[in-house]
């Protein structure tokens, strides 16, 4: 029963190897290694109160002075159900510093077409690569609460009647070899909230 499942986490995705580096590109691209592109939700999996909890981490480098923005997305099937927003980056160049994307998405409505929607809860991006962060030797990493510079709101709706795979996407606004992001590890769980 649902009551017995409350709070029990079901690991649907475990990333155990590096993904491909997204470097010198402004094309939205998956950060997941090919081995991790299999996590899927079955037909009718989503219902009100079900939660997708995620935690990803890796390394990031940024261009000095004009790094532009970085946008991360969680995708289900072909729909970006959560967008970080266009995150402003540190104007001090960063080289292979840590980053972490974490949070939860709570199902508000479930249905076919574009009816299934998820609401962001406590989502954040932590890294010395975010604007205003001190140097790693001078202080802690900065944090962008997500969605960045916007009120929390449900993401784009998707169809819960499809068998949909989970993906983690990234997109730079500036095409430069100094802008690079790589996923080292991460996971996603689902559980019944309440």
ZATILO-647434 format. One record per residue (C-alpha): residue in one letter; x, y, z; chain; residue number from 1. Coordinates in steps of 0.1 Angstrom, whole numbers. Example, Ala and Ser with C-alpha at 12.3 -4.5 7.8 and 13.67 -1.06 7.14 Angstrom:
BEGIN
+---------+-------+-------+-------+--------+-----+
| residuo |     x |     y |     z | cadena | num |
+---------+-------+-------+-------+--------+-----+
|       a |   123 |   -45 |    78 |      A |   1 |
|       s |   137 |   -11 |    71 |      A |   2 |
+---------+-------+-------+-------+--------+-----+
//
This chain:
BEGIN
+---------+-------+-------+-------+--------+-----+
| residuo |     x |     y |     z | cadena | num |
+---------+-------+-------+-------+--------+-----+
|       x |     0 |     0 |     0 |      A |   1 |
|       x |    10 |    36 |    -4 |      A |   2 |
|       x |    10 |    42 |    34 |      A |   3 |
|       x |    36 |    14 |    39 |      A |   4 |
|       x |    58 |    30 |    11 |      A |   5 |
|       x |    58 |    65 |    25 |      A |   6 |
|       x |    94 |    78 |    28 |      A |   7 |
|       x |   108 |    46 |    14 |      A |   8 |
|       x |   134 |    55 |   -13 |      A |   9 |
|       x |   136 |    36 |   -45 |      A |  10 |
|       x |   169 |    42 |   -62 |      A |  11 |
|       x |   161 |    46 |   -99 |      A |  12 |
|       x |   195 |    59 |  -111 |      A |  13 |
|       x |   231 |    55 |   -99 |      A |  14 |
|       x |   259 |    71 |  -118 |      A |  15 |
|       x |   291 |    52 |  -112 |      A |  16 |
|       x |   314 |    66 |  -139 |      A |  17 |
|       x |   322 |    99 |  -155 |      A |  18 |
|       x |   299 |   113 |  -181 |      A |  19 |
|       x |   312 |   132 |  -212 |      A |  20 |
|       x |   326 |   167 |  -206 |      A |  21 |
|       x |   305 |   194 |  -221 |      A |  22 |
|       x |   331 |   219 |  -234 |      A |  23 |
|       x |   331 |   247 |  -260 |      A |  24 |
|       x |   295 |   242 |  -269 |      A |  25 |
|       x |   262 |   261 |  -265 |      A |  26 |
|       x |   241 |   230 |  -274 |      A |  27 |
|       x |   220 |   214 |  -247 |      A |  28 |
|       x |   237 |   181 |  -240 |      A |  29 |
|       x |   234 |   151 |  -217 |      A |  30 |
|       x |   259 |   149 |  -188 |      A |  31 |
|       x |   251 |   113 |  -181 |      A |  32 |
|       x |   274 |    84 |  -193 |      A |  33 |
|       x |   257 |    61 |  -217 |      A |  34 |
|       x |   255 |    34 |  -190 |      A |  35 |
|       x |   232 |    57 |  -170 |      A |  36 |
|       x |   207 |    65 |  -198 |      A |  37 |
|       x |   184 |    36 |  -189 |      A |  38 |
|       x |   166 |    48 |  -158 |      A |  39 |
|       x |   129 |    49 |  -168 |      A |  40 |
|       x |    95 |    54 |  -151 |      A |  41 |
|       x |    69 |    28 |  -160 |      A |  42 |
|       x |    35 |    38 |  -174 |      A |  43 |
|       x |    13 |    54 |  -147 |      A |  44 |
|       x |    42 |    56 |  -123 |      A |  45 |
|       x |    36 |    92 |  -113 |      A |  46 |
|       x |     9 |   103 |   -89 |      A |  47 |
|       x |     2 |   133 |   -67 |      A |  48 |
|       x |    27 |   133 |   -38 |      A |  49 |
|       x |    54 |   112 |   -54 |      A |  50 |
|       x |    89 |   127 |   -51 |      A |  51 |
|       x |   119 |   126 |   -73 |      A |  52 |
|       x |   150 |   133 |   -52 |      A |  53 |
|       x |   183 |   139 |   -70 |      A |  54 |
|       x |   220 |   146 |   -61 |      A |  55 |
|       x |   247 |   150 |   -88 |      A |  56 |
|       x |   283 |   162 |   -85 |      A |  57 |
|       x |   313 |   168 |  -107 |      A |  58 |
|       x |   339 |   193 |  -118 |      A |  59 |
|       x |   335 |   226 |  -136 |      A |  60 |
|       x |   358 |   252 |  -153 |      A |  61 |
|       x |   348 |   286 |  -164 |      A |  62 |
|       x |   360 |   314 |  -187 |      A |  63 |
|       x |   375 |   345 |  -170 |      A |  64 |
|       x |   355 |   377 |  -170 |      A |  65 |
|       x |   327 |   367 |  -194 |      A |  66 |
|       x |   318 |   331 |  -186 |      A |  67 |
|       x |   281 |   337 |  -195 |      A |  68 |
|       x |   255 |   314 |  -180 |      A |  69 |
|       x |   250 |   277 |  -173 |      A |  70 |
|       x |   216 |   261 |  -173 |      A |  71 |
|       x |   210 |   226 |  -160 |      A |  72 |
|       x |   178 |   206 |  -166 |      A |  73 |
|       x |   163 |   173 |  -154 |      A |  74 |
|       x |   145 |   157 |  -184 |      A |  75 |
|       x |   119 |   130 |  -184 |      A |  76 |
|       x |   115 |   115 |  -219 |      A |  77 |
|       x |   118 |   146 |  -242 |      A |  78 |
|       x |   105 |   172 |  -216 |      A |  79 |
|       x |   127 |   193 |  -194 |      A |  80 |
|       x |   106 |   189 |  -162 |      A |  81 |
|       x |   130 |   211 |  -142 |      A |  82 |
|       x |   152 |   239 |  -153 |      A |  83 |
|       x |   178 |   256 |  -131 |      A |  84 |
|       x |   174 |   289 |  -150 |      A |  85 |
|       x |   203 |   308 |  -165 |      A |  86 |
|       x |   228 |   307 |  -136 |      A |  87 |
|       x |   252 |   336 |  -135 |      A |  88 |
|       x |   288 |   324 |  -131 |      A |  89 |
|       x |   319 |   337 |  -114 |      A |  90 |
|       x |   339 |   363 |  -134 |      A |  91 |
|       x |   370 |   349 |  -117 |      A |  92 |
|       x |   381 |   319 |  -138 |      A |  93 |
|       x |   376 |   285 |  -122 |      A |  94 |
|       x |   395 |   254 |  -131 |      A |  95 |
|       x |   382 |   219 |  -122 |      A |  96 |
|       x |   363 |   231 |   -90 |      A |  97 |
|       x |   335 |   210 |   -75 |      A |  98 |
|       x |   299 |   214 |   -83 |      A |  99 |
|       x |   268 |   198 |   -68 |      A | 100 |
|       x |   231 |   199 |   -80 |      A | 101 |
|       x |   206 |   186 |   -55 |      A | 102 |
|       x |   170 |   189 |   -46 |      A | 103 |
|       x |   136 |   173 |   -49 |      A | 104 |
|       x |   107 |   175 |   -73 |      A | 105 |
|       x |    72 |   169 |   -60 |      A | 106 |
|       x |    44 |   156 |   -82 |      A | 107 |
|       x |    15 |   181 |   -80 |      A | 108 |
|       x |    -7 |   166 |  -108 |      A | 109 |
|       x |    -5 |   133 |  -128 |      A | 110 |
|       x |   -21 |   126 |  -161 |      A | 111 |
|       x |   -16 |   121 |  -198 |      A | 112 |
|       x |    -7 |   147 |  -225 |      A | 113 |
|       x |    12 |   174 |  -206 |      A | 114 |
|       x |    -7 |   171 |  -173 |      A | 115 |
|       x |    20 |   156 |  -151 |      A | 116 |
|       x |    39 |   184 |  -133 |      A | 117 |
|       x |    66 |   185 |  -107 |      A | 118 |
|       x |    73 |   213 |   -82 |      A | 119 |
|       x |   109 |   221 |   -71 |      A | 120 |
|       x |   116 |   217 |   -34 |      A | 121 |
|       x |   150 |   229 |   -19 |      A | 122 |
|       x |   168 |   227 |   -53 |      A | 123 |
|       x |   203 |   242 |   -53 |      A | 124 |
|       x |   235 |   244 |   -73 |      A | 125 |
|       x |   267 |   247 |   -51 |      A | 126 |
|       x |   301 |   256 |   -66 |      A | 127 |
|       x |   329 |   281 |   -65 |      A | 128 |
|       x |   319 |   287 |  -101 |      A | 129 |
|       x |   288 |   307 |   -91 |      A | 130 |
|       x |   290 |   345 |   -92 |      A | 131 |
|       x |   304 |   361 |   -61 |      A | 132 |
|       x |   321 |   330 |   -47 |      A | 133 |
|       x |   354 |   335 |   -29 |      A | 134 |
|       x |   385 |   316 |   -40 |      A | 135 |
|       x |   384 |   280 |   -27 |      A | 136 |
|       x |   413 |   290 |    -3 |      A | 137 |
|       x |   394 |   320 |    10 |      A | 138 |
|       x |   359 |   307 |    18 |      A | 139 |
|       x |   331 |   284 |    11 |      A | 140 |
|       x |   314 |   277 |   -22 |      A | 141 |
|       x |   285 |   299 |   -33 |      A | 142 |
|       x |   250 |   286 |   -38 |      A | 143 |
|       x |   223 |   293 |   -63 |      A | 144 |
|       x |   188 |   284 |   -51 |      A | 145 |
|       x |   169 |   271 |   -80 |      A | 146 |
|       x |   152 |   280 |  -102 |      A | 147 |
|       x |   177 |   308 |  -103 |      A | 148 |
|       x |   165 |   343 |   -99 |      A | 149 |
|       x |   129 |   332 |  -102 |      A | 150 |
|       x |   101 |   321 |   -79 |      A | 151 |
|       x |    96 |   284 |   -75 |      A | 152 |
|       x |    70 |   271 |  -100 |      A | 153 |
|       x |    60 |   238 |  -116 |      A | 154 |
|       x |    81 |   227 |  -145 |      A | 155 |
|       x |    69 |   218 |  -180 |      A | 156 |
|       x |    43 |   190 |  -180 |      A | 157 |
|       x |    48 |   155 |  -193 |      A | 158 |
|       x |    28 |   124 |  -201 |      A | 159 |
|       x |    27 |    98 |  -173 |      A | 160 |
|       x |    13 |    72 |  -197 |      A | 161 |
|       x |    47 |    69 |  -215 |      A | 162 |
|       x |    77 |    48 |  -205 |      A | 163 |
|       x |   101 |    77 |  -200 |      A | 164 |
|       x |   138 |    78 |  -194 |      A | 165 |
|       x |   155 |   103 |  -169 |      A | 166 |
|       x |   183 |   125 |  -181 |      A | 167 |
|       x |   205 |   154 |  -168 |      A | 168 |
|       x |   211 |   181 |  -194 |      A | 169 |
|       x |   235 |   211 |  -194 |      A | 170 |
|       x |   238 |   242 |  -217 |      A | 171 |
|       x |   264 |   270 |  -217 |      A | 172 |
|       x |   255 |   304 |  -231 |      A | 173 |
|       x |   291 |   310 |  -242 |      A | 174 |
|       x |   310 |   287 |  -265 |      A | 175 |
|       x |   346 |   287 |  -252 |      A | 176 |
|       x |   370 |   259 |  -244 |      A | 177 |
|       x |   374 |   273 |  -209 |      A | 178 |
|       x |   337 |   266 |  -201 |      A | 179 |
|       x |   336 |   229 |  -193 |      A | 180 |
|       x |   314 |   208 |  -170 |      A | 181 |
|       x |   317 |   171 |  -162 |      A | 182 |
|       x |   296 |   147 |  -141 |      A | 183 |
|       x |   315 |   124 |  -118 |      A | 184 |
|       x |   288 |   107 |   -98 |      A | 185 |
|       x |   252 |   110 |   -87 |      A | 186 |
|       x |   219 |    94 |   -81 |      A | 187 |
|       x |   181 |    99 |   -83 |      A | 188 |
|       x |   155 |    83 |   -60 |      A | 189 |
|       x |   117 |    83 |   -58 |      A | 190 |
|       x |    95 |    80 |   -28 |      A | 191 |
|       x |    59 |    86 |   -18 |      A | 192 |
|       x |    58 |   119 |     2 |      A | 193 |
|       x |    34 |   130 |    29 |      A | 194 |
+---------+-------+-------+-------+--------+-----+
//
